[in-house]
Amino acid sequence: MFAALVGAMMMVQGLDETGIAVARPVGKAILEPVTGSYFQVFEFYGRPPHTWRHAKNMVKGYRHDDREGRLAFVKTGATHFFLVLNFEMLRAKKMWIGLSAECNDQADLIWLDDTPLGDGSFRAWSPVAQKGIREGCARYEGTGTQLPVFYDPTEFGVRWEIGTATMNITHMMVEFPVPPEEEETPSGDSGSGR
């Protein structure tokens, strides 16, 4: 009964204009001590699409320890190496992350929180990824088309690669970040009723 309820909830969360998909966690969520985020691999199963757009919409409904999920932000070398060392599957399967190239006048690389990649110094590109971004965005120049980024394991290591809007990848790295601080309540009467 419980499994059927969870399955139904996952299907509802996965329903949007990109189609129906179901994803399930693979292994456990692991705490990354530098950022305070938990990370976990999720796997799509069933009928595609398993696109980046669908993945980024789907993970918003996933929760761990009262934290909402998102496709992973890998903004530092410490986070990259933590993921590579702690998730064996990352070294074997392609996985979506929360970065894309937005094709306007230039290829703007932007994390899902609207932070430009240029704001940080860490990069994990494959040797051919930059060429793929230039060529992909040349085809879609000025359209705002998003070309998603994914982890691609190769014999040379785990690197970022550029995908297409319709590309299907069955795995995603999900991050459960520290929730934003709740706003402080104004000082004053605490309601103790003296």
Sequence and secondary structure as in RCSB ss.txt:
>XXXX:A:sequence
MFAALVGAMMMVQGLDETGIAVARPVGKAILEPVTGSYFQVFEFYGRPPHTWRHAKNMVKGYRHDDREGRLAFVK
TGATHFFLVLNFEMLRAKKMWIGLSAECNDQADLIWLDDTPLGDGSFRAWSPVAQKGIREGCARYEGTGTQLPVF
YDPTEFGVRWEIGTATMNITHMMVEFPVPPEEEETPSGDSGSGR
>XXXX:A:secstr
 HHHHHHHHHHHHT BTTB  EEEEEEEEEE TTT  EEEEEEEESSS   HHHHHHHGGG EETTEE EE    
SHHHHHHHHHH GGGGTS EEEEEEEEESSSEEEEETTS BGGGS    B TTHHHHHHHHHHHTTTS EEEEEE
EEEETTEEEEEE  TT   SEEEEEE          SS  S   
